[in-house]
Amino acid sequence: MTGTPAAPLLIACALGIEQLALRTGGSRGGADGPVTVLRTGMGPKAAERAVGRALAGPSLQGAAVLATGFCAGLAPGMHPGDLVVAEETRDPRGTTPCVGADLLVEELMRAVPGRTVHTGPLTGSDHVVRGQERADLLATGAIAVDMESAATLHSAVRAGVRPVAAVRVVVDAPEHELVRIGTVRGGISAFRVLRAVLPAFFEWHRSLLLPRR
């Protein structure tokens, strides 16, 4: 597509440690088009505000948006360092369908071989979910929960039609609930996985630029 600028990619995460993992995850030379890694801050309101502001700027017109970072797994058998690819995100305002989940699964398996990749609905919360609340969310069909993905994608599609996706790394599982991100046993493993996934995000973005058959 000579002479046509590639659409930008916005990768949104909440925490400084997540942003650090993404920024130290190797060269961005595999990206087609400009890439912005945005730290939104914790919680759905912060994510919605930060993403809305970013997409209002001229440099991110038409940007594809991918929400990433850590999450809590809801299903028995999930382990820290597993990956979650959302088929959709959910919050009280509704559901946001994700684009290219199958491709993301394929590319993540290539980027981090040996890691388990789960697919399904990713639900949003405004607080850390524990105990019975996890079981209640699992009963709705969700496989994982975090505080920012649903708000990020909701804000993104509200700002204009664009491809959106969410990929999260499980930092705690039902058997090992989150107390503090720096003290979780699986935190180091999750950090290393997040640091390795950028190539998969770039391939997802590249696939959006290809002519449709």
Solvent accessible surface area in square Angstrom, and as a share of the most:
residue,aa,sasa,rsa
1,M,143,0.64
2,T,143,0.83
3,G,80,0.77
4,T,83,0.48
5,P,121,0.76
6,A,32,0.24
7,A,36,0.28
8,P,14,0.09
9,L,0,0.00
10,L,0,0.00
11,I,0,0.00
12,A,2,0.01
13,C,1,0.01
14,A,2,0.01
15,L,34,0.17
16,G,26,0.25
17,I,66,0.33
18,E,3,0.01
19,Q,28,0.12
20,L,97,0.48
21,A,0,0.00
22,L,0,0.00
23,R,140,0.51
24,T,71,0.41
25,G,18,0.17
26,G,50,0.48
27,S,98,0.63
28,R,93,0.34
29,G,69,0.66
30,G,38,0.36
31,A,22,0.17
32,D,47,0.25
33,G,29,0.28
34,P,82,0.52
35,V,22,0.13
36,T,52,0.30
37,V,10,0.06
38,L,37,0.18
39,R,131,0.48
40,T,14,0.08
41,G,23,0.22
42,M,114,0.51
43,G,12,0.12
44,P,36,0.23
45,K,157,0.66
46,A,20,0.15
47,A,0,0.00
48,E,32,0.14
49,R,138,0.50
50,A,7,0.06
51,V,0,0.00
52,G,28,0.27
53,R,165,0.60
54,A,22,0.17
55,L,7,0.04
56,A,79,0.62
57,G,23,0.22
58,P,121,0.76
59,S,92,0.59
60,L,13,0.07
61,Q,116,0.51
62,G,46,0.44
63,A,0,0.00
64,A,3,0.02
65,V,0,0.00
66,L,0,0.00
67,A,0,0.00
68,T,0,0.00
69,G,0,0.00
70,F,13,0.05
71,C,6,0.04
72,A,13,0.10
73,G,0,0.00
74,L,5,0.02
75,A,24,0.19
76,P,102,0.64
77,G,48,0.46
78,M,4,0.02
79,H,114,0.51
80,P,32,0.20
81,G,0,0.00
82,D,9,0.05
83,L,0,0.00
84,V,0,0.00
85,V,1,0.00
86,A,1,0.01
87,E,91,0.41
88,E,42,0.19
89,T,1,0.01
90,R,64,0.23
91,D,30,0.15
92,P,140,0.88
93,R,118,0.43
94,G,40,0.38
95,T,74,0.43
96,T,13,0.07
97,P,98,0.62
98,C,21,0.12
99,V,62,0.35
100,G,32,0.31
101,A,16,0.12
102,D,125,0.65
103,L,49,0.24
104,L,1,0.00
105,V,28,0.16
106,E,93,0.42
107,E,19,0.09
108,L,0,0.00
109,M,111,0.50
110,R,153,0.56
111,A,30,0.24
112,V,15,0.09
113,P,105,0.66
114,G,87,0.83
115,R,90,0.33
116,T,70,0.41
117,V,28,0.16
118,H,44,0.19
119,T,59,0.34
120,G,4,0.04
121,P,21,0.13
122,L,1,0.00
123,T,13,0.08
124,G,17,0.17
125,S,17,0.11
126,D,102,0.53
127,H,85,0.38
128,V,52,0.30
129,V,4,0.03
130,R,120,0.44
131,G,44,0.43
132,Q,129,0.57
133,E,66,0.30
134,R,9,0.03
135,A,51,0.39
136,D,75,0.39
137,L,35,0.17
138,L,61,0.30
139,A,90,0.70
140,T,82,0.47
141,G,40,0.39
142,A,0,0.00
143,I,28,0.14
144,A,0,0.00
145,V,6,0.03
146,D,12,0.06
147,M,32,0.14
148,E,10,0.05
149,S,0,0.00
150,A,5,0.04
151,A,2,0.02
152,T,2,0.01
153,L,0,0.00
154,H,46,0.20
155,S,2,0.01
156,A,0,0.00
157,V,61,0.35
158,R,156,0.57
159,A,55,0.43
160,G,27,0.26
161,V,158,0.91
162,R,29,0.11
163,P,37,0.23
164,V,3,0.01
165,A,1,0.01
166,A,0,0.00
167,V,0,0.00
168,R,3,0.01
169,V,0,0.00
170,V,0,0.00
171,V,3,0.01
172,D,0,0.00
173,A,1,0.01
174,P,41,0.25
175,E,112,0.50
176,H,88,0.39
177,E,65,0.29
178,L,33,0.16
179,V,123,0.70
180,R,154,0.56
181,I,50,0.25
182,G,63,0.61
183,T,79,0.46
184,V,21,0.12
185,R,207,0.76
186,G,6,0.05
187,G,14,0.13
188,I,118,0.60
189,S,30,0.19
190,A,0,0.00
191,F,34,0.14
192,R,149,0.54
193,V,4,0.02
194,L,1,0.00
195,R,95,0.35
196,A,36,0.28
197,V,0,0.00
198,L,2,0.01
199,P,72,0.45
200,A,1,0.01
201,F,0,0.00
202,F,5,0.02
203,E,63,0.28
204,W,0,0.00
205,H,1,0.00
206,R,62,0.23
207,S,27,0.17
208,L,29,0.14
209,L,32,0.16
210,L,102,0.51
211,P,104,0.66
212,R,180,0.66
213,R,278,1.02
